[in-house]
Amino acid sequence: MVKRVVVFALCLVLLAGFACNYSSIAVERQVFSNELLWQNVANISLGMTFSNGTITSTGRVNGNNGTTAISATFVLARRNANGTFTEVDRWTARNGNIAMLLSTSRMTRNLSAGTYRLSVTANVTLNGKVETVSGNHSATFR
């Protein structure tokens, strides 16, 4: 019986994966020349799903312990034939009740298949110091 439930759950997960396109990335703290490039941020996570002409964009910015404020601007852009990107949506978000976490989701409708880039630029305040961090993620949807 347990085996059937596990197989059924696995089938549902696979079916959901085939039913809609999903793409995500987690940008971890980066190290360059033995120096942390991000002082206030543990990670940035960006994701996009595409279904029936709608892209659902998700973004999370996790601040380090002691973070008091996070504000961010998210930009969704479509790749043109010449390789440049054209902005199709933009929104801002601020952290809510949890000072160390900013989490947002937004649906953008009436889009065609193609390559899209979700970018974030965030200002993260820790111990009174503001750090600006950024990340982006591209995905192709058919």
DRENDONU-467680 format. One record per residue: residue number from 1; residue in one letter; x, y, z of N, C-alpha, C in turn. Coordinates in pm, whole numbers, plus 50000, padded with zeros to 5 digits. Layout:
N
+-----+------+-------+-------+-------+-------+-------+-------+-------+-------+-------+
!  nr ! rest !    nu !    nv !    nw !   cau !   cav !   caw !    cu !    cv !    cw !
+-----+------+-------+-------+-------+-------+-------+-------+-------+-------+-------+
! NUM !    a !     X !     Y !     Z !     X !     Y !     Z !     X !     Y !     Z !
...
+-----+------+-------+-------+-------+-------+-------+-------+-------+-------+-------+
//
This chain:
142
+-----+------+-------+-------+-------+-------+-------+-------+-------+-------+-------+
!  nr ! rest !    nu !    nv !    nw !   cau !   cav !   caw !    cu !    cv !    cw !
+-----+------+-------+-------+-------+-------+-------+-------+-------+-------+-------+
!   1 !    m ! 50082 ! 49880 ! 50000 ! 50000 ! 50000 ! 50000 ! 50087 ! 50127 ! 50000 !
!   2 !    v ! 50189 ! 50129 ! 50085 ! 50278 ! 50244 ! 50091 ! 50350 ! 50261 ! 49958 !
!   3 !    k ! 50388 ! 50150 ! 49898 ! 50456 ! 50155 ! 49769 ! 50367 ! 50219 ! 49663 !
!   4 !    r ! 50240 ! 50187 ! 49663 ! 50146 ! 50246 ! 49566 ! 50131 ! 50397 ! 49586 !
!   5 !    v ! 50125 ! 50438 ! 49712 ! 50113 ! 50581 ! 49742 ! 50237 ! 50656 ! 49696 !
!   6 !    v ! 50354 ! 50599 ! 49720 ! 50479 ! 50663 ! 49678 ! 50485 ! 50672 ! 49526 !
!   7 !    v ! 50449 ! 50565 ! 49456 ! 50449 ! 50565 ! 49310 ! 50349 ! 50668 ! 49257 !
!   8 !    f ! 50231 ! 50674 ! 49318 ! 50128 ! 50770 ! 49276 ! 50178 ! 50913 ! 49295 !
!   9 !    a ! 50240 ! 50942 ! 49411 ! 50292 ! 51076 ! 49437 ! 50402 ! 51113 ! 49338 !
!  10 !    l ! 50489 ! 51019 ! 49308 ! 50595 ! 51043 ! 49211 ! 50538 ! 51073 ! 49073 !
!  11 !    c ! 50435 ! 50999 ! 49034 ! 50369 ! 51024 ! 48905 ! 50308 ! 51163 ! 48900 !
!  12 !    l ! 50247 ! 51207 ! 49010 ! 50189 ! 51342 ! 49014 ! 50296 ! 51449 ! 48999 !
!  13 !    v ! 50409 ! 51431 ! 49066 ! 50518 ! 51527 ! 49055 ! 50570 ! 51534 ! 48912 !
!  14 !    l ! 50591 ! 51419 ! 48850 ! 50638 ! 51417 ! 48711 ! 50536 ! 51480 ! 48617 !
!  15 !    l ! 50409 ! 51450 ! 48637 ! 50304 ! 51507 ! 48553 ! 50301 ! 51658 ! 48566 !
!  16 !    a ! 50314 ! 51708 ! 48688 ! 50315 ! 51853 ! 48709 ! 50436 ! 51916 ! 48640 !
!  17 !    g ! 50549 ! 51847 ! 48642 ! 50668 ! 51899 ! 48575 ! 50653 ! 51908 ! 48425 !
!  18 !    f ! 50582 ! 51812 ! 48366 ! 50560 ! 51814 ! 48222 ! 50450 ! 51912 ! 48183 !
!  19 !    a ! 50355 ! 51936 ! 48274 ! 50240 ! 52021 ! 48242 ! 50278 ! 52167 ! 48227 !
!  20 !    c ! 50374 ! 52212 ! 48304 ! 50414 ! 52353 ! 48292 ! 50566 ! 52362 ! 48299 !
!  21 !    n ! 50618 ! 52461 ! 48232 ! 50762 ! 52484 ! 48234 ! 50798 ! 52552 ! 48365 !
!  22 !    y ! 50908 ! 52511 ! 48426 ! 50954 ! 52572 ! 48550 ! 51105 ! 52586 ! 48545 !
!  23 !    s ! 51151 ! 52697 ! 48593 ! 51294 ! 52721 ! 48597 ! 51325 ! 52804 ! 48720 !
!  24 !    s ! 51430 ! 52767 ! 48791 ! 51468 ! 52846 ! 48909 ! 51618 ! 52839 ! 48928 !
!  25 !    i ! 51667 ! 52930 ! 49009 ! 51809 ! 52935 ! 49041 ! 51825 ! 52994 ! 49180 !
!  26 !    a ! 51920 ! 52946 ! 49252 ! 51956 ! 53007 ! 49381 ! 52096 ! 53064 ! 49366 !
!  27 !    v ! 52110 ! 53189 ! 49395 ! 52240 ! 53254 ! 49386 ! 52296 ! 53258 ! 49527 !
!  28 !    e ! 52399 ! 53181 ! 49551 ! 52458 ! 53175 ! 49685 ! 52560 ! 53287 ! 49702 !
!  29 !    r ! 52600 ! 53306 ! 49824 ! 52702 ! 53404 ! 49856 ! 52825 ! 53375 ! 49770 !
!  30 !    q ! 52880 ! 53477 ! 49711 ! 52991 ! 53459 ! 49618 ! 53123 ! 53495 ! 49685 !
!  31 !    v ! 53227 ! 53421 ! 49652 ! 53359 ! 53448 ! 49709 ! 53453 ! 53486 ! 49595 !
!  32 !    f ! 53527 ! 53594 ! 49614 ! 53624 ! 53640 ! 49516 ! 53747 ! 53686 ! 49591 !
!  33 !    s ! 53860 ! 53632 ! 49558 ! 53987 ! 53668 ! 49624 ! 53975 ! 53655 ! 49776 !
!  34 !    n ! 53915 ! 53545 ! 49821 ! 53898 ! 53518 ! 49964 ! 53819 ! 53625 ! 50037 !
!  35 !    e ! 53739 ! 53700 ! 49964 ! 53661 ! 53808 ! 50022 ! 53515 ! 53786 ! 49985 !
!  36 !    l ! 53425 ! 53792 ! 50082 ! 53283 ! 53778 ! 50052 ! 53233 ! 53903 ! 49980 !
!  37 !    l ! 53165 ! 53881 ! 49869 ! 53111 ! 53995 ! 49796 ! 52983 ! 54045 ! 49862 !
!  38 !    w ! 52909 ! 53957 ! 49929 ! 52787 ! 53996 ! 49999 ! 52812 ! 53987 ! 50148 !
!  39 !    q ! 52794 ! 54098 ! 50216 ! 52811 ! 54100 ! 50361 ! 52679 ! 54075 ! 50434 !
!  40 !    n ! 52568 ! 54123 ! 50379 ! 52439 ! 54119 ! 50449 ! 52345 ! 54009 ! 50403 !
!  41 !    v ! 52379 ! 53939 ! 50295 ! 52283 ! 53847 ! 50232 ! 52336 ! 53704 ! 50231 !
!  42 !    a ! 52252 ! 53611 ! 50273 ! 52287 ! 53469 ! 50268 ! 52266 ! 53415 ! 50128 !
!  43 !    n ! 52152 ! 53446 ! 50065 ! 52128 ! 53402 ! 49928 ! 52010 ! 53474 ! 49865 !
!  44 !    i ! 52007 ! 53465 ! 49733 ! 51896 ! 53516 ! 49652 ! 51844 ! 53397 ! 49572 !
!  45 !    s ! 51714 ! 53381 ! 49567 ! 51654 ! 53271 ! 49492 ! 51550 ! 53329 ! 49396 !
!  46 !    l ! 51563 ! 53297 ! 49267 ! 51472 ! 53347 ! 49165 ! 51413 ! 53230 ! 49088 !
!  47 !    g ! 51286 ! 53239 ! 49050 ! 51223 ! 53132 ! 48973 ! 51115 ! 53186 ! 48882 !
!  48 !    m ! 51085 ! 53111 ! 48776 ! 50980 ! 53148 ! 48681 ! 50908 ! 53022 ! 48636 !
!  49 !    t ! 50776 ! 53032 ! 48621 ! 50699 ! 52927 ! 48556 ! 50623 ! 52991 ! 48441 !
!  50 !    f ! 50597 ! 52913 ! 48337 ! 50526 ! 52962 ! 48219 ! 50412 ! 52866 ! 48188 !
!  51 !    s ! 50291 ! 52919 ! 48179 ! 50176 ! 52838 ! 48146 ! 50070 ! 52925 ! 48081 !
!  52 !    n ! 50024 ! 52884 ! 47963 ! 49916 ! 52954 ! 47892 ! 49939 ! 53104 ! 47879 !
!  53 !    g ! 50060 ! 53144 ! 47843 ! 50089 ! 53285 ! 47820 ! 50112 ! 53366 ! 47946 !
!  54 !    t ! 50124 ! 53301 ! 48060 ! 50146 ! 53372 ! 48186 ! 50275 ! 53324 ! 48250 !
!  55 !    i ! 50360 ! 53419 ! 48287 ! 50481 ! 53386 ! 48364 ! 50456 ! 53426 ! 48509 !
!  56 !    t ! 50476 ! 53330 ! 48597 ! 50472 ! 53358 ! 48740 ! 50617 ! 53366 ! 48787 !
!  57 !    s ! 50655 ! 53483 ! 48834 ! 50791 ! 53508 ! 48881 ! 50793 ! 53504 ! 49033 !
!  58 !    t ! 50894 ! 53438 ! 49088 ! 50910 ! 53434 ! 49233 ! 51050 ! 53479 ! 49269 !
!  59 !    g ! 51061 ! 53548 ! 49380 ! 51192 ! 53593 ! 49426 ! 51200 ! 53593 ! 49577 !
!  60 !    r ! 51315 ! 53553 ! 49627 ! 51342 ! 53555 ! 49771 ! 51482 ! 53612 ! 49794 !
!  61 !    v ! 51491 ! 53699 ! 49893 ! 51620 ! 53751 ! 49937 ! 51629 ! 53719 ! 50086 !
!  62 !    n ! 51727 ! 53637 ! 50123 ! 51747 ! 53598 ! 50262 ! 51864 ! 53676 ! 50319 !
!  63 !    g ! 51834 ! 53761 ! 50416 ! 51938 ! 53838 ! 50481 ! 52007 ! 53758 ! 50590 !
!  64 !    n ! 52125 ! 53799 ! 50626 ! 52197 ! 53736 ! 50737 ! 52133 ! 53774 ! 50870 !
!  65 !    n ! 52171 ! 53703 ! 50975 ! 52121 ! 53730 ! 51109 ! 52142 ! 53876 ! 51145 !
!  66 !    g ! 52039 ! 53942 ! 51193 ! 52048 ! 54083 ! 51231 ! 51995 ! 54178 ! 51125 !
!  67 !    t ! 51954 ! 54125 ! 51009 ! 51898 ! 54210 ! 50904 ! 51771 ! 54277 ! 50955 !
!  68 !    t ! 51759 ! 54407 ! 50930 ! 51642 ! 54481 ! 50978 ! 51549 ! 54526 ! 50866 !
!  69 !    a ! 51599 ! 54534 ! 50742 ! 51514 ! 54579 ! 50632 ! 51568 ! 54526 ! 50499 !
!  70 !    i ! 51474 ! 54490 ! 50412 ! 51509 ! 54450 ! 50275 ! 51407 ! 54513 ! 50182 !
!  71 !    s ! 51454 ! 54582 ! 50079 ! 51367 ! 54632 ! 49973 ! 51431 ! 54595 ! 49840 !
!  72 !    a ! 51347 ! 54567 ! 49741 ! 51402 ! 54518 ! 49614 ! 51315 ! 54561 ! 49497 !
!  73 !    t ! 51382 ! 54570 ! 49382 ! 51314 ! 54592 ! 49255 ! 51339 ! 54470 ! 49168 !
!  74 !    f ! 51230 ! 54414 ! 49115 ! 51236 ! 54298 ! 49027 ! 51198 ! 54342 ! 48886 !
!  75 !    v ! 51270 ! 54290 ! 48786 ! 51244 ! 54323 ! 48646 ! 51236 ! 54194 ! 48566 !
!  76 !    l ! 51127 ! 54177 ! 48493 ! 51111 ! 54066 ! 48400 ! 51131 ! 54122 ! 48260 !
!  77 !    a ! 51221 ! 54061 ! 48182 ! 51252 ! 54111 ! 48048 ! 51254 ! 53995 ! 47950 !
!  78 !    r ! 51215 ! 54025 ! 47825 ! 51213 ! 53925 ! 47718 ! 51333 ! 53946 ! 47626 !
!  79 !    r ! 51396 ! 53838 ! 47586 ! 51512 ! 53845 ! 47496 ! 51464 ! 53870 ! 47353 !
!  80 !    n ! 51526 ! 53968 ! 47288 ! 51497 ! 54000 ! 47148 ! 51584 ! 53914 ! 47056 !
!  81 !    a ! 51552 ! 53916 ! 46928 ! 51627 ! 53837 ! 46829 ! 51775 ! 53878 ! 46823 !
!  82 !    n ! 51805 ! 54005 ! 46854 ! 51944 ! 54052 ! 46847 ! 52020 ! 54029 ! 46978 !
!  83 !    g ! 51957 ! 53962 ! 47076 ! 52025 ! 53930 ! 47201 ! 52004 ! 54030 ! 47314 !
!  84 !    t ! 51944 ! 54144 ! 47284 ! 51916 ! 54242 ! 47390 ! 51786 ! 54201 ! 47460 !
!  85 !    f ! 51758 ! 54266 ! 47573 ! 51637 ! 54235 ! 47649 ! 51548 ! 54358 ! 47656 !
!  86 !    t ! 51417 ! 54335 ! 47648 ! 51318 ! 54440 ! 47660 ! 51232 ! 54413 ! 47783 !
!  87 !    e ! 51223 ! 54512 ! 47870 ! 51146 ! 54498 ! 47994 ! 50998 ! 54477 ! 47963 !
!  88 !    v ! 50936 ! 54378 ! 48029 ! 50793 ! 54353 ! 48013 ! 50717 ! 54375 ! 48144 !
!  89 !    d ! 50786 ! 54376 ! 48257 ! 50721 ! 54399 ! 48386 ! 50826 ! 54441 ! 48489 !
!  90 !    r ! 50781 ! 54521 ! 48586 ! 50870 ! 54569 ! 48693 ! 50785 ! 54587 ! 48818 !
!  91 !    w ! 50839 ! 54549 ! 48933 ! 50769 ! 54571 ! 49059 ! 50869 ! 54582 ! 49173 !
!  92 !    t ! 50823 ! 54643 ! 49282 ! 50907 ! 54657 ! 49401 ! 50843 ! 54578 ! 49515 !
!  93 !    a ! 50926 ! 54540 ! 49610 ! 50876 ! 54466 ! 49726 ! 50961 ! 54503 ! 49847 !
!  94 !    r ! 50898 ! 54491 ! 49965 ! 50968 ! 54513 ! 50092 ! 50941 ! 54393 ! 50181 !
!  95 !    n ! 51035 ! 54368 ! 50272 ! 51013 ! 54256 ! 50363 ! 50896 ! 54285 ! 50455 !
!  96 !    g ! 50830 ! 54179 ! 50498 ! 50713 ! 54193 ! 50585 ! 50750 ! 54176 ! 50731 !
!  97 !    n ! 50682 ! 54085 ! 50797 ! 50700 ! 54065 ! 50940 ! 50834 ! 54000 ! 50976 !
!  98 !    i ! 50892 ! 53927 ! 50882 ! 51019 ! 53862 ! 50909 ! 51129 ! 53950 ! 50851 !
!  99 !    a ! 51207 ! 54012 ! 50937 ! 51305 ! 54113 ! 50893 ! 51412 ! 54055 ! 50802 !
! 100 !    m ! 51446 ! 53927 ! 50819 ! 51557 ! 53868 ! 50742 ! 51514 ! 53814 ! 50607 !
! 101 !    l ! 51385 ! 53822 ! 50571 ! 51337 ! 53758 ! 50449 ! 51246 ! 53850 ! 50369 !
! 102 !    l ! 51275 ! 53859 ! 50240 ! 51184 ! 53923 ! 50146 ! 51140 ! 53814 ! 50050 !
! 103 !    s ! 51010 ! 53796 ! 50034 ! 50958 ! 53694 ! 49944 ! 50846 ! 53757 ! 49862 !
! 104 !    t ! 50848 ! 53735 ! 49730 ! 50748 ! 53796 ! 49644 ! 50714 ! 53702 ! 49529 !
! 105 !    s ! 50595 ! 53721 ! 49474 ! 50550 ! 53645 ! 49357 ! 50462 ! 53737 ! 49274 !
! 106 !    r ! 50474 ! 53726 ! 49141 ! 50394 ! 53813 ! 49054 ! 50363 ! 53740 ! 48924 !
! 107 !    m ! 50240 ! 53758 ! 48876 ! 50199 ! 53698 ! 48748 ! 50198 ! 53806 ! 48640 !
! 108 !    t ! 50259 ! 53776 ! 48526 ! 50259 ! 53865 ! 48411 ! 50192 ! 53791 ! 48297 !
! 109 !    r ! 50083 ! 53847 ! 48247 ! 49999 ! 53778 ! 48148 ! 50026 ! 53825 ! 48005 !
! 110 !    n ! 49968 ! 53750 ! 47911 ! 49972 ! 53781 ! 47768 ! 50114 ! 53783 ! 47712 !
! 111 !    l ! 50192 ! 53684 ! 47748 ! 50328 ! 53672 ! 47698 ! 50338 ! 53552 ! 47605 !
! 112 !    s ! 50426 ! 53563 ! 47508 ! 50449 ! 53451 ! 47416 ! 50570 ! 53371 ! 47465 !
! 113 !    a ! 50585 ! 53252 ! 47411 ! 50700 ! 53169 ! 47446 ! 50828 ! 53242 ! 47404 !
! 114 !    g ! 50937 ! 53211 ! 47470 ! 51064 ! 53274 ! 47438 ! 51157 ! 53268 ! 47557 !
! 115 !    t ! 51265 ! 53347 ! 47550 ! 51362 ! 53351 ! 47658 ! 51337 ! 53477 ! 47742 !
! 116 !    y ! 51329 ! 53457 ! 47872 ! 51303 ! 53566 ! 47966 ! 51412 ! 53570 ! 48072 !
! 117 !    r ! 51433 ! 53691 ! 48125 ! 51529 ! 53710 ! 48233 ! 51458 ! 53779 ! 48349 !
! 118 !    l ! 51471 ! 53722 ! 48467 ! 51420 ! 53784 ! 48590 ! 51541 ! 53836 ! 48666 !
! 119 !    s ! 51540 ! 53966 ! 48695 ! 51651 ! 54029 ! 48766 ! 51602 ! 54092 ! 48895 !
! 120 !    v ! 51691 ! 54101 ! 48994 ! 51658 ! 54167 ! 49119 ! 51776 ! 54254 ! 49161 !
! 121 !    t ! 51743 ! 54371 ! 49215 ! 51839 ! 54457 ! 49281 ! 51779 ! 54489 ! 49418 !
! 122 !    a ! 51849 ! 54449 ! 49524 ! 51795 ! 54463 ! 49659 ! 51887 ! 54546 ! 49747 !
! 123 !    n ! 51825 ! 54623 ! 49836 ! 51898 ! 54696 ! 49939 ! 51870 ! 54627 ! 50072 !
! 124 !    v ! 51975 ! 54578 ! 50135 ! 51962 ! 54500 ! 50258 ! 52034 ! 54574 ! 50370 !
! 125 !    t ! 51960 ! 54601 ! 50479 ! 52015 ! 54675 ! 50592 ! 52047 ! 54580 ! 50706 !
! 126 !    l ! 52171 ! 54583 ! 50750 ! 52219 ! 54500 ! 50862 ! 52311 ! 54586 ! 50947 !
! 127 !    n ! 52283 ! 54594 ! 51076 ! 52363 ! 54675 ! 51168 ! 52376 ! 54820 ! 51121 !
! 128 !    g ! 52269 ! 54873 ! 51064 ! 52268 ! 55012 ! 51019 ! 52336 ! 55038 ! 50886 !
! 129 !    k ! 52396 ! 54936 ! 50825 ! 52465 ! 54954 ! 50698 ! 52383 ! 54893 ! 50585 !
! 130 !    v ! 52367 ! 54968 ! 50476 ! 52289 ! 54922 ! 50362 ! 52383 ! 54867 ! 50256 !
! 131 !    e ! 52353 ! 54746 ! 50210 ! 52429 ! 54684 ! 50102 ! 52335 ! 54661 ! 49984 !
! 132 !    t ! 52380 ! 54693 ! 49865 ! 52302 ! 54668 ! 49743 ! 52355 ! 54541 ! 49677 !
! 133 !    v ! 52265 ! 54445 ! 49655 ! 52302 ! 54318 ! 49594 ! 52212 ! 54294 ! 49474 !
! 134 !    s ! 52257 ! 54210 ! 49382 ! 52175 ! 54183 ! 49264 ! 52195 ! 54039 ! 49219 !
! 135 !    g ! 52102 ! 53994 ! 49137 ! 52109 ! 53861 ! 49078 ! 52012 ! 53853 ! 48963 !
! 136 !    n ! 52030 ! 53755 ! 48876 ! 51935 ! 53737 ! 48767 ! 51933 ! 53591 ! 48725 !
! 137 !    h ! 51827 ! 53556 ! 48655 ! 51807 ! 53420 ! 48609 ! 51734 ! 53426 ! 48475 !
! 138 !    s ! 51783 ! 53350 ! 48377 ! 51719 ! 53344 ! 48245 ! 51666 ! 53203 ! 48221 !
! 139 !    a ! 51555 ! 53197 ! 48147 ! 51497 ! 53067 ! 48112 ! 51426 ! 53081 ! 47979 !
! 140 !    t ! 51424 ! 52971 ! 47904 ! 51355 ! 52966 ! 47775 ! 51231 ! 52880 ! 47791 !
! 141 !    f ! 51117 ! 52934 ! 47750 ! 50990 ! 52863 ! 47759 ! 50937 ! 52839 ! 47618 !
! 142 !    r ! 50883 ! 52722 ! 47595 ! 50828 ! 52684 ! 47465 ! 50680 ! 52666 ! 47473 !
+-----+------+-------+-------+-------+-------+-------+-------+-------+-------+-------+
//
